[in-house]
């Protein structure tokens, strides 16, 4: 899994541009954990940038066991942001964030992946 993700990053690397984002661009939960020094998102430069996707380095100590990984920011595109006429549900618009670790133990217990859908 780690090799697959690393290979994906290498393939996408030519799309990278260096620019910074503000801490206020992060979802509220990530802002809060950065404020309490339990996590760090390297907002100075994305590892990968593509249309509708940016990947930043992430360090998480919330679980008590330090873990490095990535914070991914997705811009929602249709059909993600499409109105559902069958259920009359309002779509989620804007961005979602996902945090994941550098590697996972596929034999062990739970693997932490977190999705943030609001600021």
C-alpha positions as CSV (number, residue, x, y, z in Angstrom):
1,X,0.0,0.0,0.0
2,X,2.8,2.4,0.9
3,X,4.6,1.7,-2.4
4,X,1.4,2.2,-4.3
5,X,0.8,5.6,-2.6
6,X,4.4,6.6,-3.1
7,X,4.2,5.7,-6.8
8,X,1.1,7.7,-7.2
9,X,2.8,10.7,-5.6
10,X,5.7,10.4,-8.0
11,X,3.5,10.1,-11.0
12,X,1.6,13.2,-9.9
13,X,4.7,15.2,-8.9
14,X,5.0,17.0,-12.3
15,X,1.7,18.7,-11.6
16,X,3.1,20.3,-8.4
17,X,3.3,24.0,-7.8
18,X,4.6,25.6,-4.6
19,X,2.2,27.9,-2.9
20,X,1.0,28.3,0.6
21,X,-2.5,28.2,2.2
22,X,-3.6,29.8,5.4
23,X,-4.4,27.8,8.5
24,X,-7.9,29.3,8.2
25,X,-8.3,27.2,4.9
26,X,-8.2,24.1,7.0
27,X,-11.4,22.5,8.6
28,X,-12.1,23.7,12.1
29,X,-11.0,20.3,13.6
30,X,-7.5,20.6,12.1
31,X,-7.3,24.2,13.1
32,X,-8.1,23.2,16.7
33,X,-5.6,20.4,16.8
34,X,-2.9,22.7,15.4
35,X,-3.8,25.3,18.0
36,X,-3.3,22.7,20.7
37,X,-0.1,21.4,19.1
38,X,-1.5,17.9,18.6
39,X,-1.1,18.0,14.9
40,X,0.7,19.9,12.1
41,X,-0.3,20.5,8.5
42,X,2.5,21.9,6.4
43,X,0.6,24.7,4.8
44,X,3.7,26.2,3.2
45,X,3.7,24.0,0.1
46,X,1.6,21.1,-1.2
47,X,3.3,17.8,-2.0
48,X,1.0,17.5,-5.1
49,X,-1.4,19.8,-6.8
50,X,-3.9,18.8,-9.5
51,X,-7.2,20.2,-10.6
52,X,-9.6,19.7,-7.7
53,X,-6.9,18.0,-5.4
54,X,-4.0,19.2,-3.3
55,X,-2.0,17.0,-0.9
56,X,-0.1,18.4,2.1
57,X,2.2,16.7,4.6
58,X,0.5,16.0,7.9
59,X,1.7,15.0,11.4
60,X,-0.8,13.7,13.9
61,X,-0.2,13.1,17.6
62,X,-3.9,13.0,18.7
63,X,-3.9,9.2,19.2
64,X,-0.8,9.4,21.5
65,X,1.2,7.6,18.9
66,X,2.9,10.1,16.5
67,X,2.0,9.4,12.9
68,X,3.0,11.1,9.7
69,X,0.9,11.2,6.6
70,X,-1.0,13.4,4.3
71,X,-3.9,15.9,4.3
72,X,-5.8,15.9,1.1
73,X,-8.1,18.7,0.0
74,X,-10.7,17.9,-2.6
75,X,-12.8,20.4,-4.4
76,X,-16.2,18.8,-5.0
77,X,-17.2,18.5,-8.6
78,X,-20.5,17.2,-10.0
79,X,-22.0,14.7,-9.3
80,X,-20.7,15.3,-5.7
81,X,-22.1,18.7,-5.7
82,X,-25.2,17.9,-7.8
83,X,-28.7,18.5,-6.4
84,X,-30.6,15.3,-5.9
85,X,-34.2,15.8,-7.3
86,X,-35.3,12.4,-6.0
87,X,-34.6,13.1,-2.4
88,X,-34.6,16.9,-2.5
89,X,-31.3,16.8,-0.6
90,X,-29.0,19.8,-0.8
91,X,-25.6,18.9,-2.0
92,X,-22.4,19.5,-0.1
93,X,-20.5,22.2,-1.9
94,X,-17.0,23.4,-1.6
95,X,-14.2,21.2,-0.3
96,X,-13.7,18.1,1.8
97,X,-10.4,17.2,3.6
98,X,-9.1,13.7,4.2
99,X,-6.2,12.8,6.5
100,X,-4.4,9.5,6.2
101,X,-1.1,8.0,7.4
102,X,2.0,7.2,5.4
103,X,1.5,3.5,5.8
104,X,-0.9,1.1,7.4
105,X,-0.7,-2.3,9.1
106,X,-3.1,-4.3,7.0
107,X,-2.9,-7.3,9.4
108,X,-3.4,-5.3,12.6
109,X,-6.4,-3.5,14.0
110,X,-8.1,-0.3,12.9
111,X,-6.5,2.0,10.4
112,X,-7.2,5.7,10.9
113,X,-8.6,7.7,7.9
114,X,-10.5,10.9,8.7
115,X,-12.8,12.8,6.5
116,X,-13.7,16.5,7.3
117,X,-16.7,17.8,5.5
118,X,-17.2,21.3,7.1
119,X,-15.1,24.1,8.5
